[in-house]
Amino acid sequence: MSAPSTDLVTVPAPHRGIPIAQMRPVYRLGDVEKRLDKLPQKEHESLRATYERMLEKGPERFQVKPGGLPVMDPLYDELPNFHAVLDDLRRQLALCHDSRDALEITPMLLLGPPGVGKTHFAREVAKLLATGYGFMSMSSLTAGWLVGGASSQWKGARPGKVFETLVDGEYANPVMVVDEIDKAGGEQAYDPLGALYSLLEHDTAQAFTDEFAEVAIDASQVIWVATANDARGIPEPILNRMNVYEVAMPEPEAARRIALRLYQAIRGEHHWGERFVPEPSEAVLALLAALAPREMRRAWMTGFGNAKLAGRDHIQPADLPEAGGGKRKPIGFVQ
């Protein structure tokens, strides 16, 4: 793979400042042309369309990094149980922010119970860095192609998510999330995580070959975030390639602050939110603070809806699903 160009440009950032980007080729046009020329006429139409799309889009992608050390205080406040991860991320950002070096983030594995906010954290990292975002849910994995693609010789074959994110996206260094990596099953004859062994190593990732396209792509700049509930289901070679962080549920006071911010965010995002009081009661906040962060939004939405039906401008404890206000009733015949 040829070295990246040094032309610096700026691209719009969704949050927290304007990033700096240089253009980096993620594949060689010549490799794509050779593969396309070798395809038999009127065969492998899906593969042909992939090559033609690669030629049309061209190989250059934005390689992004923050224009300065980004303001991370809002994340520390929003994600109080992720402080250790944020501290490490801040250190790595500090190394490159005032140099011409590319952004380099060690692959990270977030270990914690369901609903603790691991996937939300990964999305916030993508916003912070103003780069792309790819997502692979290993709990729904039914075939090994998800990471590294499947051979075009198989019926219904397609490229893997890494290839698609780099080729179809705008960035050479997107945040790639491997959600619930500990749930990646599969037959012994095919390891669904096998492609990650090379993707998580900088040197081998520079010429990663998707099994479908069979064209080397540069995935060395991808920022990897994996999530898991239990490390025991993850192969040791994967663990050895990542920084592992254990993320606990937030402490009660921190959970209360998360619940309050979420209430205010939901209220501010909707026109109907103007009809509700600026802050909920302490009794309601105490109930919400007992929930996992992922469950809080659903509980708030149930509470808002029940309060609206009752003609109130505030949520009461009975409006929340845990109090019976939003529990789903069984459907069936009355005996």
Helices and strands as residue ranges (DSSP letters): E 8-10, E 19-25, H 29-38, H 45-57, E 60-66, H 73-78, G 80-82, H 83-96, E 108-111, H 118-129, E 133-137, G 138-140, H 145-148, H 161-168, E 175-179, G 181-183, H 194-199, H 202-205, E 208-209, E 216-217, E 223-228, G 231-233, H 236-239, E 243-246, H 252-269, G 271-275, H 282-289, H 293-309, G 317-319, G 321-323
